[in-house]
């Protein structure tokens, strides 16, 4: 098991993102006029740092949904940026929700996820999506993945993998500035 974890982490290092299928990385920005409504958080096993949240209940806020898993090096590298956005913009209307979707069996254990959240200093809500229900609802295929949801509940931005932090932050600022 440890050998498979090391091999998988090595694969993640060789790419900009981790994926159960092809480990590819891509970025795309949705056209706001045709942007799909964000999927609800489904099949969540546990919530950390929060009572259960709903996308519908977050209308009127800008929401950043980050799909991650605690052993993916790319997710670990993205975490400081997500934490910084949470701290910088939470009082302006940004809500960050981490969706922890496991790649390996040990990542399904609640105590391990809770300990990782504490170890990484994550203060925003984290949903544990062991069954991939929310992952599938978003059509996600990558770790890490960031989705930005506008105040009306539409997914208006996606980024997969590391990088493009300035572009993501600019989109957060743009969405927060909209009335």
C-alpha positions in Angstrom: 0.0 0.0 0.0 2.8 2.4 0.8 4.5 1.6 -2.5 1.3 2.4 -4.4 1.0 5.7 -2.5 4.6 6.7 -3.3 4.1 5.7 -7.0 0.9 7.8 -7.2 2.6 10.8 -5.5 5.4 10.5 -8.0 2.9 10.6 -10.8 1.3 13.7 -9.3 4.7 15.4 -9.1 5.3 14.8 -12.8 2.1 16.6 -13.7 0.3 19.8 -12.6 -2.6 17.9 -11.2 -3.7 14.5 -9.9 -6.6 12.6 -11.6 -7.9 9.1 -11.2 -8.0 8.8 -15.0 -5.4 10.7 -16.9 -3.7 13.1 -14.6 -4.0 15.8 -17.1 -4.3 19.5 -16.3 -6.4 22.1 -18.0 -8.0 25.4 -17.3 -11.2 26.8 -18.7 -13.4 29.8 -17.9 -17.1 29.4 -18.5 -19.1 32.1 -20.4 -21.2 33.7 -17.6 -24.3 34.0 -19.8 -24.4 30.2 -20.4 -22.9 29.2 -17.1 -24.5 26.1 -15.5 -26.1 26.2 -12.1 -23.7 24.8 -9.5 -24.5 21.3 -8.2 -25.5 20.8 -4.6 -23.2 19.2 -2.1 -24.3 15.5 -2.3 -23.5 12.4 -0.4 -21.3 14.2 2.2 -20.1 11.8 4.9 -19.0 14.5 7.4 -18.5 18.2 7.6 -15.5 19.7 9.3 -15.3 23.3 10.5 -19.0 23.8 9.7 -22.5 22.5 10.0 -23.8 21.1 6.7 -24.0 23.7 3.9 -26.0 23.9 0.7 -25.2 25.7 -2.5 -28.8 27.1 -2.4 -28.2 28.4 1.1 -25.0 30.2 -0.1 -26.8 32.2 -2.8 -25.8 35.9 -2.6 -22.2 34.8 -1.7 -19.3 34.1 -4.0 -18.4 30.4 -3.4 -15.0 28.8 -4.1 -15.3 25.0 -4.2 -12.0 23.2 -4.1 -11.8 19.4 -4.7 -8.7 18.1 -3.0 -7.3 15.1 -1.1 -4.7 15.3 1.6 -2.0 13.1 0.1 -1.9 14.8 -3.3 1.2 17.0 -3.5 -0.5 19.4 -6.0 -3.3 19.8 -3.5 -0.8 20.5 -0.8 0.8 23.2 -3.0 -2.5 24.9 -3.8 -3.7 24.9 -0.2 -1.8 28.1 0.9 -3.4 30.0 -1.9 -6.9 28.8 -1.0 -6.3 29.6 2.7 -5.1 33.0 1.8 -8.2 33.8 -0.4 -10.4 32.6 2.5 -8.7 34.9 4.9 -8.5 37.8 2.5 -12.0 37.8 1.2 -14.3 36.0 3.8 -15.5 39.3 5.2 -16.3 40.6 1.6 -18.6 37.7 0.8 -16.4 34.8 -0.3 -17.2 31.3 1.1 -14.6 28.6 0.6 -15.7 25.0 0.7 -13.1 22.3 0.5 -14.5 19.0 -0.8 -12.2 16.2 0.3 -12.6 13.4 -2.2 -10.3 10.4 -1.5 -8.0 8.7 -3.9 -6.8 6.0 -1.5 -8.6 4.0 1.2 -6.8 5.6 4.1 -8.1 9.0 2.9 -11.7 7.8 3.5 -11.1 7.6 7.3 -12.7 10.6 9.0 -10.0 11.0 11.7 -7.3 11.1 9.0 -9.1 13.9 7.1 -9.9 15.8 10.3 -6.2 15.5 11.3 -5.1 16.7 7.9 -7.4 19.7 8.0 -5.9 20.6 11.4 -2.3 20.0 10.2 -2.8 22.2 7.2 -4.4 24.9 9.3 -7.6 24.9 7.2 -10.3 27.0 8.9 -13.0 27.0 6.2 -15.7 24.3 5.8 -14.6 20.9 4.5 -17.0 18.3 3.2 -15.9 14.7 3.1 -17.1 13.2 -0.2 -16.0 9.5 0.2 -18.6 8.3 -2.4 -17.7 10.9 -5.1 -21.3 12.1 -5.2 -20.4 15.8 -5.2 -17.3 15.1 -7.4 -19.6 13.4 -9.9 -22.3 16.1 -9.6 -19.7 18.7 -10.7 -18.3 16.3 -13.4 -14.9 16.7 -11.8 -12.0 14.6 -12.8 -9.0 16.3 -11.2 -7.2 17.0 -7.9 -6.9 19.9 -7.2 -9.8 21.6 -8.9 -11.2 25.0 -8.1 -14.7 26.1 -9.1 -16.0 29.6 -8.6 -19.8 30.1 -8.2 -21.3 33.6 -8.6 -23.8 35.1 -6.3 -26.7 33.7 -8.4 -25.4 30.2 -8.1 -23.7 29.7 -11.5 -20.3 28.0 -12.0 -18.4 30.8 -13.9 -14.8 29.7 -13.5 -12.9 26.5 -13.3 -9.2 25.8 -12.8 -7.6 22.4 -12.6 -4.1 21.8 -11.1 -1.6 24.2 -9.8 -0.9 27.7 -11.0 -2.9 30.6 -12.5 -3.3 32.0 -8.9 -3.4 35.6 -10.1 -6.1 34.8 -12.6 -8.2 33.0 -10.0 -7.8 35.8 -7.5 -8.7 38.4 -10.2 -11.9 36.4 -10.9 -12.7 36.2 -7.2 -12.3 40.0 -7.0 -14.5 40.5 -10.1 -17.3 38.3 -8.7 -17.2 40.1 -5.3 -17.4 43.5 -6.9 -20.6 42.6 -8.9 -23.8 43.8 -7.3 
